[in-house]
């Protein structure tokens, strides 16, 4: 269960505290990229940082005892799974049972997914449904959405997009309508000279969750990315999925980008030296979690109906953030690592 969104938490401060404690206490300290993702997943924890870290480690340890799939994951990804389960108030035992059940549903539906893409897709379904068990109709809807996306861009659509399909499956649109919107967004962005390829398609498969026409959804992305082009260099130029996440905020572009600059400055100062891409992804998450709790006049949201909407957006963001959990390809001074990601 997600925390009270009106609680005066500071996601950036909580993240820094949890990160430093994880760094000191984990045996996987060299994989600092994954420590950042794990700390990000706990950024809204209502408990103090020490208790949060202990719960993450306890959940990760419980997974190692109860989940046969757990050992096959790259070890730092375990921290991310554990941290996400702690954030949503889920248990290792419940999630392990869900993985077993959903893998069976995947096979029956003809989705041949394994490794970390399968775990991330199942976890995304768990997060966005507020820990409700997956059903055969839900998995079939996911499969149909994936098939529609694959039919339009088969060379760009792979196992990593099943997590996006899990998110899109919650939208009140048909698989065909979602694929039309994704394709429309992709071509709208191509017309604005964005580089063709997987990063742009990643954004185009996320943005239909806005439930807006393709042109409007693309316009939000363009407004954010144009300001980013003016202020940033490096990975921001191509990081479509991180920018797409920020399109779900009901705030002015200037406020979002200014907050991004502030958060990235803090992340740059954290030890050990880190991948620039990881800073980008974590900053996008933290900015979202910070601003989503406020209205456009920066007043804390307290209306019950609006708080329900914010909680739904946080669940969406939690699932979207799993799309960003990828180890960058170029290591820096300390930390990191890469491994192959199996597809469908």
Secondary structure, DSSP 4 states (H G I P E B T S, - for coil): -PPPTTS---HHHHHHHHHHHHHHH-TTTT-HHHHHHHHHHTTT-SS-HHHHHHHHHHHHHHHHHH-TTGGGS-HHHHHHHHHHHHHHT--HHHHHHHHHHHHHHHHHHT----HHHHHHHHHHHHHHTTSPPP-HHHHHHHHHHHHHHHHH-TTT--GGGHHHHHHHTTSSS-HHHHHHHHHHHHHHHHTTTPPPSHHHHHHHHHGGGG-S-HHHHHHHHHHHHHHHHHH--GGGGT-HHHHHHHTT--S-HHHHHHHHHHHHHHHHTSSSP--HHHHHHHHHHHHHHHHTTB-TTSPBP--HHHHHHHHHHHHHHHHHHHHT----SS--SS----------
